[in-house]
Every structure is written in C-alpha cells, then in structure tokens.
Amino acid sequence: MNLRERKKKSTLDSVVKAARQLFTQQGYKTTTMGEIAEASDVAVGTLYNYFKSKGEIMLAIANEDSTDILKPLDVTDLKSMSVEDFLWQFTQKMITFISHYPKPLLNELIGIFWVTGQENLGDGLVSIDVMVLKHITEMITILKANGRLRNETEPDIVALSLYGMVGTAMLWYSVDPSITIEETQKTISAMIGQFCRGILPEGEFL
C-alpha cells in the first residue's frame, strides 16, 4: 500500500469512526454530513468525495460489523460440537452484530429498512440480510453433506426458518426497552434447541 492509499484508508477509517460515534450518540436521522466531516477533521467537500451520503457511511459501518458473520465456515468445528451448539455459535455472531448499536439507532434503521428512497440505505441493509441468509444456507448444506442432518433436510428452508426465528427475537429486543441482550440470547438459545429437537413424537409425522 503506497502513501496515497494509506492516506485514503486513514481518512475512510476516521470518517467511519466519527460517524459511528455520532450515530450512536444522537441518532442517524439528526446527524448531518457536516457534523461527520467536522468530527472526522475533513472538509465537507472531501467527505463527499468518499461517500455520497450518510446512508453510504452507515452501510460501511454495517458491512464492517458484519464481517465476522460472513467468515468462511470452518468445517472441522463439526467434529467437536453438536449441530445445536454449532448453530448457536453462529447466531452468537448475529447477536454480537446487533449489540453494536443502541436501541434508538436500531429502531431508526429498522424503519429505514422498510422504506425505499432513503439514500439507498434500505436496499443496502437488505443486501446484507441476503448475504447472511446465503451464508446460513451454505452452512446447512455442509452440515447435510457431512451426514449431520436428515436426508430430507432442505437447506434453504431450514436457513430461512432459522434466520426468521433469530431475526424476530432480535427485532423484539430492538423495539422493547425492557428486553436485555442477555434475555435475547437465552430466548434464541432455547429457540434453536427446540428447532433442532422438533416438536413431534418419535415416529410421528404430519
């Protein structure tokens, strides 16, 4: 990396760090590009050379925080833990991701998620969701290929079900001030356990 590239990366890191702090302290909607520029010690014009909007900056933050979720699957882990524990380990990463943000900011982002025309932020957040869901599907596919799941398992359906359960629990956490991240972890752990064990008596099928 040459001097110019290092300087560019340093500026990007400063902007993302400053924006993260401002979004956390005062929310996404009320934070302005001018405030981000001032906090990161760059000119507003320079800031726009790197990001066209604060929505792009928020996406950069979200992409940075989702890196751990999207790390390649270590198949060797399957030899030392149960499928239930393996799935729980993965969902722990999703919980860590959401815990990066205070609840007021989460509520803002959820609102933007469902509204189009918000500086493309909504579409960007959806794209992260799609990548995570694809990653879960790949994980379930590998589990099945290694003989850890029933032959009739449909990886895409299982992944969608798992993601839906975890997403719902995290949604309740974000909108209910009384729910703690620890309570959410316990709920998700119980959901995964019930999901893996099933609800029908042995030998009984719908």
Buried (B, 14 or more C-beta within 10 A) or exposed (E): EEEEEEEBEEBBEBBBEBBBBBBBEEBBEEBEBEBBBBBBEBEEEEBEEBBEBBBBBBBBBBBEBBEEBEEEBEEEEBEEEEBBBBBBEBBBBBBEBBBBBBBBBBBBBBEBBEEEEBBBBBBBBEBBBEBBBEBBBBBBBBBBEEEBBEEEEBBEEBBBBBBEBBBEBBBEBBEEEEBEEEBBBEBBBEBBEEBBEEEEEEEEEE
